[in-house]
Amino acid sequence: MSLALKVLIVEDETPAAEKLERYLNKFNPAIKVVEKIGTIKETVSWLQSNQSEIDLIFMDIQLHDGLSFQIFQQVDVQKPVIFITSSRSLSGSSSLITSSLRSRKALELSCDILP
């Protein structure tokens, strides 16, 4: 399998963002994390000028400055988004990153939606 994905990680917890980046690199070293961003405001600004640089977005649901769904009210997101969270109240588990992406199949399926 030869994937060359460029991804954006929207995650306000640095250890979680780094864990996801390590997982993606382990899954396929050709996956490149273009940027890691931690707030709604920074994400909106970045997407307005750089959205064409990425293929896929991993986005935490709960950021320190609000729910990431607010991003979609401020910018037209044209890339596929995989929502992630470590909140027990939102995911029903201690870590959606490790539970939903534990299987290679989850990431393989997300890659299939790209043009």
N, C-alpha and C positions, 0 to 999 in steps of 0.2 A: 504494500500500500504506500503510495507516494503523495502525501498531502502537503500542500504548501499554503497553510492558512495564516493569515495575519489577524490577530485578535486584539480586542480592547477588553480590559478587565476594569469593571466599575465596582470597587469594593473599598469600604472605609477602614477595614481592619487589615493592617499590613501583613500580619502572619497568615491570614486567610488568603489574601491575594498572592502571597509568595507560595503558599501551599498549592493553590490552583495552578500557578505558573509551573511549579515543579512537576505536577501531575501531567499537565499538557506536554511538557518537554519529554517526560518519560513515555507518554503515549506515542509521541512522534516528535523527534528532535527538529523536524522541519517547521513545526508550528512556532510562529514568532509572536510574542506579546509585544505589540507596538507601543502600548501605553497602559499604565495603571493609574486610575483616577479615583478619588475618594469622596467627592461631593456632587450634589446635583448641579450646582452652579458651574463647577469646572467641567463636568460632563457635557452640559449644554454648550458651553463655549467651545470645547474641543470638537464635538460632533459638527457644529456649524462650520468649522473650517477644515476638518480633517477626516470626515466620514468616508471619503473615497479611498483612504489609505488602508481600510480594514475590510475583512470578509465576514466577521462574526463578533458578537458582543456577549461577554459573560457579565451579568449585572446582578449585584446584590439587591435584594428587595428593600431592606431597611438600611438606610444610610443615616449618618449622624444628623444631617439636615433635612430628613424627611424620607418619604417613600419614593423609590426610584421611578414609580409610575408618573411622577410629576415631570420627569424629563420629556415624556412623550407629549405633554401639553405645551412644551416650549420649543421643541425641535422635531422636524419630520425625520424619524429614524427609518432609514431605508435598508438596514442590515438585519439579518436574523439575530434574535436575542435569546440567550439561555439564561433564565433567572436562577439565581443561587441565593441561599440564605443559611445562616447557622442558628436562626431564631427558632426555638422550640415551638413557640406559639404560631409561627407561620408555616413551618415545615413538618411539624409533628415528630421530628427527630432531632438529635443533637447536632447533626451537620448534614445539610442537604448536599454540600459539595462532596463529601465522602460517600453518602448513601446513593445519590442519584448518578454520580460519575464513577462509582466503584467499578462498574462494568465498562469494558472497552466498547461494548455495543452501544451504550448511550451516546458516546462521543462519535462513533462511526455513523450512527443515525443522523446526528446533527450535521455532520459533514456532507451527508447525501443531499441536504436541502440547498446546498450552495450551487450556483451556476457553474 
